[in-house]
Amino acid sequence: MADAMVERAQRFINLTYDNGATLGISKLEENGVTGWPVMYALTRALQYEMGLTSLSNAFGPTTLSTLQSKYPSINASTVPSANFCRVIQSALYCKGYDGGEIDGTYNERVQSAVAKLKLHMGVDGVYAGTSLEPKVVKGLLTMDAYVSTSGADEQIRTVQRWLNARYVNRRDFFVIPCDGHHSRDVAKSMLFAIQYELGMADGVANGNFGPGTQAGLKSHTVGLGSSGTWASLFTAAMVLNRRDVLFGEFTSTVRSAVEEFQAFSMLSVTGVGDYATWSSLLVSYGDQTRKGTACDCVTKITPARAQTLVNAGYTYVGRYLYNPYPNGSLPEKQIQPGELETIKAYGLRCFPIYQTFSDSASYFKYGQGCVDASNAVEWAQAHGFKPGSIIYFAVDYDAMDGEVTDFILPHFRGISRTISENSGYRVGVYGPRNICQRVTDAGYAETCFVSDMSAGFSGNLGYPLPTKWAFDQIATITIGSGDGQINIDNNMASGRDLGQGDFNPAAGITSGLDRDLDQAKYRAPLLADVQSYLTSIGVPESGGEGWSADGDWVTYGAVTTTEAFNHVLSADWMFTNLARTLRIRKALIQAPVLWELRKLNPLDALADEAVKAGLKDDSSTGWGQIFAWVTIQARNYCIERGLLNASPLTSADTKAVWDQLQDPEYNIRSVAYLTMYNAHQLGIARPSLTTGLADTQALLARYNGTGDKAEQYGRELVGLYQVLENYNALSRV
């Protein structure tokens, strides 16, 4: 929401600093909305007013030390200039406090706002009065909140304010947010607090969970009746891990919560804050000396290595379904021939992982999720994993929370939809804690495999162990010797996924399946050949006349040949996925969709409007111009034959199905299922990779019904099928 005083702050920056040129930035948008661009501008303005010549968005060591040496306490008598004061006033408004009109005067309103800010930060006892201290200024020029925000936990806010109050005067401790939410900065502040209480000096304490911190914690076990600073720190860590306790003393309620946390995290249930529990509360990987019962690796499980794993107490082994770089530095990353038989023979159980190039936000999108799911299913079947196996799809980078919303969740929606509709497998997610929690919360994965070794990931720092974790990756170790030596990631196992201990015979990847069209090479010539063929049968680039699906002679051409072609190629991944899943030629799905798009006519639009208005129950609709009642029959047939995992439909679902047919993906999938159903109606073999031209023509004709017009439809469409198939075949090579 726009704020008039924030807008005034933006205008102050623009007017005073030559529309940002003096500060080395672009002109601020005067929209009254607080954000990082405004805070960066104010930080640069403060640096400029202090006489710094190298300006930066960061309120770093130079800015802080300059402020500490020149202006250790800013008030009405020490504020160096009117513009310096205006920067402070503007920042107060951007933080939601009364900045006193941005008039360059450190007046009573400013003083009252500063006092309130320090109270909210929890530092009012350390920094008494209405002066501004350098660390408070640093906190002021961030987007951190010091009041409760939406969904805040007041116990977390109590912890945040306590940490600020106790440690703000230590050199490397800076004011943390007091918004009632755990975060990366709060997690880091806890480690500084532990180190300070262990007696580490400024400059030695670094916020890392290193050997000194670990050694110190081993002598600070807390339990029932403990009080004082160490009990406060331990209960603070419990609160930050979303455990239902009160910050402060170690009570019987805390002990019960500790026992629950230990059981959930697969720690020894002792009811005390021992080293292992401290570790799991403070860093994502916890005590890395813990002995797990699960592991994952990028090398083949040979008999010798299997024996090493058994001897070391491992039960579960994570192995990769696919290796995008088989000739690279990890040639055995993918499950190797005979490997699953070895795993079974030694009493081990395997959980499959699917990973390709999942290391940046640009990879993740809905369509790619669908493709990954289909490919993973093919490889799982090829290796011999039985239905019911959970496949873990990897997110192997530090995704920010906004990226999870915009990229990761749509990707897993595609995975979930594809897996649930077209296979007997189940979905898991591999990645940092935040990703795992959000994907499982969205219902797109059943369990998760947590990449907790990456403790510095923003998706791990400040997030508790996900509620549905199955495997928790905590350390890379080498075990065994000689031929049995193997490098593994040591994982804890919760028991939510038992992997697979028995496998179908390895079948290998089916050869000859369709691939995505090589559009760089074939798009232009394919379009030319489609245009040439359609013109030869009386369908020009635009316009034309012919019989509609309802038996009317109509003028069509609402969509040109090029536009219809572009629509089909925009969904090429979807046609490929369906063809590979159903083991048919994708031209068999493409041809009727392209044809129906090209032949859309005014009567089609009128029929659709009649259904929307409630004047008709049904109409042929969407990209493939399918009736809802036909879709229901086709989908039910595929459900009965195990080709589609879904609930059967009835006539009562007609309108709901018709509505879904407006979605191109649902429509195209229905075209594919109708093709399978049409073979049943014709009494011919289900279409396959080797279906002959005569049966293909019969299937295409049946798409239009029966009778002479349908026969003509089939004769015309089989030619289009052949044009599409010619180029699909070239892409299969």
N, C-alpha and C positions, 0 to 999 in steps of 0.2 A: 504494500500500500504506500502511495506517495505521501511524503511528509513535507510540509511547506518549509520547515526550518532546515531539513536536509537539502532541499532545493537551494535555499539561501547559502548553505555551506558550499555546494557545488558552484554556485555563481561567484562566491568569494574567491575560490581557487581560480576560476576562469578570468575574472576581472583583475585579480592581483598579480597573477603569474602568466600574463600574456597567453591566455587560453591554453595553458599547460606548457608552452614552449620553454619558458624559463626553467621548468622542472624536468624537461626532457620527456614529456608525455603528451598525448593527444588531448584535445579539449574534452572536458567531462560533459557527458549528457546531463542536462539539468532536468532530471525527471523525479527528484525527490525520493529516490530509492537508494538505501544504503547498500554498499557492496564493496568487494575488494578494490575495484578501481578507485573509489573514493578514499578508502583507507590508504592505499598506496600513494595517492596524490597528497594526502595530508602528511604522510610520513616524509615524503620528499620535501614538502613545504617546511616541515619542522627542521629537517637537515639544512635546508637553505637558510632559514632564519638563524641557525646556530653557526653559520659560516662555513659549513662543509662544502667542498667543491665537487666531490664525487657523490652524486645523488643515487639512491637505490630504493627499490620498493621495500627492501628488507630493513627492519629495525634491528640491525645487527650489532656486533660488539663495538664498532667505532661510534655508532650513533649513541649507544648506551653509555660508553665511557666518556664521550664528550659531554653528554647531558649530566652525568654524575660529577664531572670536574667543574663544569661551568655553572650549572644550575641544580645543585643537589636538593633544593627545596623551593618549589615555585609557588609563589603566593602574590598577593596584591603589591607587595613592596619589591619583590625580586623578579617578577616577570619582565623579561628584557625588552620587549617591544609590543606595540599594539597588534601587529600581525602575528607575532608569536602567540599572543593571547587568543587571537581569532582562530588560529589553528586548534588550540585547546578547546575553545568554545564549539567549533565546528565538529570536532571529534566527540564531544559530549552529546551533541544533538544526534549524531550518527549512532551513538550507543543508546539513545532513548532517554537521555537526561537533559535537564534545562541548562542550555549553554549561555543564557543571558544575552540574547539578541545579536550575538556575533559583533559586538561593538568595540572589541579591543580592550575591554575593562574587566579585570578580575574582581567582579563585584560580588555582592552577597548571594545572588542566585548561582553564580559559578561556584562559590565556596560551598553552598549547600549541596550542589550536585556532586562535587568532589567528595564531600563527607559521605554522601549516600553511596557513591561508587565504591569507596574503600570499605564501607560496611558490607556491601554485597560481595565484595571480593574476599572478605574475611580478614583484611589486613588493618582494620581501623584501630586495633589494639597495638599493633606494631608501629603504624604510621598515624599517630593521633593528630587531630586537628584537620584543617581545611587546606593544607598545602598539598601540592602534587609532588610525589617522589618519582625519580626516574623509572623504577620498575612499574609503578602504577601508570605512568605515561606510556610505557611500552605495551602494557595490557590494554590501555585505552585505544591504541592504534591497531587493533586487531578486530576480527569479526567474532571473537569469543564473546559469549554472553555471561553475565554475572548474576542473572536472575533466572528463575525456573522457566524453562521453555516447554513446549508441548511434549507430553509424555514423560516429564521429568520424574526422577526418583529422588525424593527429599533426603533419603539417607545418603545417596551418592553426593548430593549437594552439600550435606553436612561434612562429608569426608573431604570434598574439594576445598571448602572454606578452612577446614582444620589444617590441611596441608599448606595452604597459602600462609596462614597465620604462623605456623610453626617454622617454616623453612624459607620464607621470602627473603630473609637477610643473608642467606647463603649465596655465594658468588654465582653459581651456575643454576640456581633455582629461580624460575620466573613465574609470575602470576599465571595460574592455570584457570580455565573457565570454571564457573560455578553455576552451571546450567542444569545440573541433575542428570547428566549423561556421561557415561564412561567414554574415553577417547584415547587416541594415541598419546597425546600430551599428558593426560592424567596417568596413563600406565607408566610413562617414562618418569613422571614425578614420584611415583611410588618407589621406583628403584633408587632414585636419588635419596628419598627419605630413609630407606633401609640402610643405604651406605653412610648417610650422615649419622644415624643412630649406632652404626657399627664403629664410628669414630674416624671415618675417612675424612681427610682434610679437603678443603677446596682445592680443585685442580687434580685431586686423586679420584674423588667421586665423579663418575662419568655417566651414570644412568644405564650402564651395561650389566648384564647378569654374568659377570666374570668369575674367575676362581676365588678372588678375595671375598666377593659378596656371597658366593656359595659356601665357602668355608665358615664365614661368620654366621650364616643362618643356621648351620648345623648345631650351633651352641645356643640357639634361641628358640627352643621348643616352648610353646605355650599350651596351656590346658585349662581345665575347669578351675575357676577361681583366680586365674591370672588377671592382673590389672596393670595400669600404667601404660607407657608408650608402646611397648611391644604388643600388648593385648590390643591397643588401639590400632596399630598398624595391621595386625592380623585380621581383626574384624573389618577394617577398611578394605582389605584385599577381598574378604568374603562378600562385602557389600558390592564392590565393583564387579564381582563375578555373578551378580544377580542372585545371591543367596539371601534368604529371608531372615536376616539377623539385624540387631541394633548395633550401631557403631559404639565401641567402648570396651566394656569388660567381657571376659570369656565366661559366659553363663552356661547353664545347662541347655538353654535354647541354642546357643552357639555350638555346643558339643554335638547336639543332634544334627544340626545343619552340616557340621564338618563330616560326620559319619555319612550323611547322604551324598555330600560332594565327593568324598573318597570313593564310595561305592560307584557313583556315576562315572568317575574318572578312572576307574580300575586301579585305584591305589589300595594299599593295605588299610583296612578300616580300623583305625586306632582311636578316633574321637579326639585326637590332639593335633595341634598345629606343628607337626614335625617337618623335617626338611623337605620330604617329598611333597607334602601338601603345600608348604610355602612356595615351592618351585612351580607347581601347577597353577597356583593362584597368580603368580607374578609374571611368568613368561609362557608363551604358547607351548613350547616343547617340554616344559617341566623338567623333572629330573631325568637327564638323558642317560643315566646309568640304569634306569629301569629295564627289566627284562621283558620284552614283548613276546607275544605268541604269534604275531603276524609279521610279514615282511613283504617288500616288493623289490624287484631287481630288473636289471636290463641284460642279464646273461642267462643262458640256457641252464635249466635245472637238469644236470646230468645225474646218474646214479650216485656218484661220489658226492656231489653237492647236495643232493637230496638227503643223503645220510648225515652230512654235516648239519643240515637244518633240523633233522629229527633229533640228533644228539644235543642240539642247542635248545630244544624245547619248542620249536616252531611248529605250528599247525597250518597256518594259512599263508599262501604265497600269491602275491599280486603279479600278474604278467600281462604284457601288452598284446592286444589282438593284432596290431598292425604297426609297421615301421615305415614311415614315409621316406626314410633314407637308408635302405637296406645295404647300400655300399658305403655308408659313412663310417663314423668312428664307433658306432654301436651296432655291429652287424647281427647280434643275437637279441636285440631288444624285443623283436616280435617272437611270439611262441614258435618254437622250432619243431620240425617233424619228430614225432615220438615223445616229445617232452611231457605231454599230459599223461601219457601212459606211465611214465616214470613217476610223476607226481602221485598218481593213483597207487602205484605199486608200493610206494613208501608211506602210504597212509596220510599224505598231505592233502590239502584242499586248496583249490585255486579260485581267485576272484579276478575277473577280466577287466582290463583298463583300455580305454580307447583314447588315443591322443594323436593329433596330427600337428598343426601349426598354431596351436591355441595359446599364443604368447603375446597377443595385443588385442585391443578393443576392436580393431578393424576386422578381425576374423569372425567375430561373433554377430550373428543375425539369425532371424527366424529360418530362412531358407537353408543356411549352412547347417543349422541344427537338424533339419529334416534329412539333409544329405549325410551328415555324420551318423545319424541314427541308422539309416539304411545300410551304410557301409559297415557300421559296427555289427549289425545283425548278420550281414553276409559273412563277415570274418568269424563271428562267434559260431555260426552254423558250420563254417568250413573247418574250424578247429575241433568242433565236436561238443561245444557247450550245450547243455540241455535247456529246454524252456524252463523259466523260473530263475535263471541266473541273473544277478544284478550286474549290469555293465556300468563301470565308472567312467564318465565323460569328463575330460580334464579341462580345467581353467588354470593355465600355468603362468600366470602373471599377477601383479599386484593391482587388481582392478579397484578403482575408486568407487564409492558407494553409488554415485551418479551413473557410472558405467555399468554397474550391476543392473540398475533400472533400465537403462537405454539399450544395452547390448546383451548382457548375460541372460537375463530373464527371458527375452524373446527367443534367444538361441535355445534355451532349455524347454521353452514351450514347444518349439519345433521338434526337439528330441522326444519329448513326452508324447506328443500327438502321434508321431510316426511309430514309436515303439509300441504304444498302447493299441493302435489300430492294426498294425501289420506284423506283430510278432508275439511270441510268448515270453519275451524277455522283460526285464524290469530295469528301471533307471536309477543310477547313483550319480553323485557329483563328486569330483575331486577338486579341491582348491582351498583357499584360505577360509577362515572361520565365517566371516561375514557372507561370503558367497554361498558357502554350504548352508548356512542358516536360512538365507533368503530364498534359495532355490527350493529347499525342502518345505519352507513355510508356504511357498506358492503352490505346492503340490506337484512340482515338476520332477521331483526325485524322492525316492523312498528313504534312502540312507546316504551318508556321505563319508568320504575318505579325506581326512583333513591334512592339509600340507602345513603342519605345525612347525616343521623345521625352519620355515621362513619366518622367524620370529619378528623380523623388522618390517614385514608387510603391513601396510595400513589396515588390511583386512583381517589381520591377526591381533595386532596391538589394540587393546581396549575392547576386545570381543570375547565372550565366554565360549567354552567348548560347545559346539552345536548340539542341540537336544537329540538329534537322530544320528549321531556319529557311529560309524561301524568300525573304522580303522583310523588310528591317529599316528601320523608319521612323525617320529621324534628325533631320530639320529641316523646318520650313515655310519655303518661299522663294517669291519671285515672279520669273518669267522672262518674257522677251519684252516687246513694246511694242505700243501701239495695239490693233487687233483681235486680235492674237496674244498679248497679255499674259494670263498665267494664274498663279493661285496654286496651288501644289502642295505636297504632302509629299514631300520628297526621300528616296528609299529605296535602300538597297543591295539587290542581287539575287544570290542564291547559285547560281542555275541549277537548283534543285530543282523549280521550277515555271516552265514557259515560257509560261504563259497560253494564250490562244487567238488565232490570227491569221486564222481563217476562221470564218464563222458561217452558220447556217441563216437563211432568210428570217424576219424578225420576224413572229410569229404573233399576238401580243397574248394577254391573259388570256382564257381560255374563259369566256364569260358563262353565267350560270344555275347555277353550281356551288353546292352546299350550303355553308352557313355554320353556325357554332355556333348553337344555339338561343338566342334572346333569353330567358333563363330568368326574368329579372326581370318580363318582360311576359307570357310564355306558359306558364311552368311550371305554375301552378295550373289554368288552363283546359284545358291539355293532359291533365293527370292526370284531371280530371273527365270529359273526353270519352273517355279510355281506359277508365276505370272504367265509364262508361255503356255503351260498346260491348261490353265483355267481359261485363257483366251481361246485356245483351240476347241474348247467345248462350249463356247458361247458365254463365258463369264469374264468380262473385261476388267481392267484395273478398277473401275468404279462404275456404279449403275448396273443395269441389266434387269432382265425379267425371268421368272421361272415359277415352278410350283413350290408353294410353301409346305411345311410339315403338316399343316392342317388341310391340304388339298386345294388351296386357293392359288389362282394365278396372280402373282404380285410383282410389283416393282421393288427390287431390293437394292442394296448398296449404301445403307447407312454407314457401313464400314468398308473402306477400300481394301483391295487385296493386300497392299503394303501394311495397312494398319492391322488387319487380321493376322498377318504374318508376324508383325512385331509383337503383338499380344502373345502369340504362341511361343515365340523365342524368349520373351521375358520370363516365361514360366518353364523354360527348358529343363531346369533342375528338377521340377516337379514331375514332368513327363518321364524323365530318366528314372527318378526314384520309383514311381509307380510301375514302370516297365520292369525294372530290376527286381522289385518286390514280388510282382506277379509272374515274373519270368515270361514276359511277352515282348513283342516289338513295340517300341514307343510310337511308331508311325500309326499303329492301330488306334491309338488314343488321340494323337495329334490331328490326324486327317479329319475326323468328324468335327472336332473343335474348330479348326481353321475354317472348314466349310461352313459351319453354322454361324460363325462370326461374320464371314464374308457375306452371307445371305440374309443377315438381319434386315427386317423390313418394317414398315409402319404398323402392320397388323400385330407383329410381335410386341411392340411397345404398347399398343392398345390393350392387348390381352393381359399384359402384366399390370397395367393400370386398373383393369377390371378386378383382378385378384386383390390388389392393394385396397380397392374400394369396397371389397366384400361382395361384388356382383358376380364373381366366378370363384369356384373352389380351387382351380388349378389352371396352369398354362405351361407350355414349354418355355423355359426361361434360362437366363444366364448364358455363359460362354458356349456351353454345349447344347443349349436349347432342349432341356430335359424337363419332362413332367415330374412333379413330385410323386405321383402314384407309381410311376415307373421306377423312380429312384428307390422308393420304399421296397418294391419287389426285388430290385437288383441287389440292394444292400442286404436284405434279409437272406437272399440266396447265398451271398458270399459269407454272411455270418454263419449260416448252417454248415457251409463247407469248410469253415475254419480259415477262410481267406481274409476275414475282417473281424477284429475283436471289438464288438460293440453290442449294445442291447438291441434286441429286435424292435422293429417299428410296426405301428398299426395305422389304420386309416385315420385315427384320431390325431396322428402326427403330421398329416398332410400339410397344413399351413406352416408348421414349424420347419418342416423339410423344405418347403418352397422358399421360405425366408433364408434358410441356409444356402440354398442354391444360388443366391445372389453373390455369395462369396466365391470368387473364381477357384480357390483351392478346393473347397467342398464340391463344387461343380465338376471340376476336372477329375477329382477322385471318383465321383459318381459315374462319369463317363467310362472310366476304367472298369468299375464294378459292373456296369451295364454290359460291357463287352463280354465279361465272363458269363453273365446271366444269359446273354443272347445265344451263346454256344449251347447252353442247356435247352433253350427254347427251340433251337434248330435241330437238336438231337445230334450234334457233331461234337468232336473232341474239344475239350477246353483249349483255348488258344495257347500256343507255346512259342518257343524260339524257332521252331521248324514248321509252323503252320503254313500250308501251301496257299497258293494264290487263289484257288477256287474257294476254299473255306474262308479266306480273308475277305473275298468279295461278298460272300454270303453273310458274314458277320457285319460288314459295313452296310449291306442292304437292310439287314434286320434292325439296324439302328433307326431306320426310318419307318419301320413297321413291316407290312406285308403287301403283296399285290404288285401291279405293274410299275407304279411310281416308285415303290421301294426298290424294285429290281433295277430301274434306271438309276436311282440314287446310288446303288451299289456299283454299277458299271462306271459311273462318273467318279465316284470316290476312290475306287481302287487305283485309278490312274494317279490321283493325288497321293495316295498311300505310297505308290512306287517311287514317285519323285522324292518324297520325304525319306523313305527307306534307303534310297541310293546314297544320300548324304549321311544318314545315320550310320550306315555301314562303313563309310569312309572314316568316320570318327571312331569307329570300333577298332580300327587297325592299329 
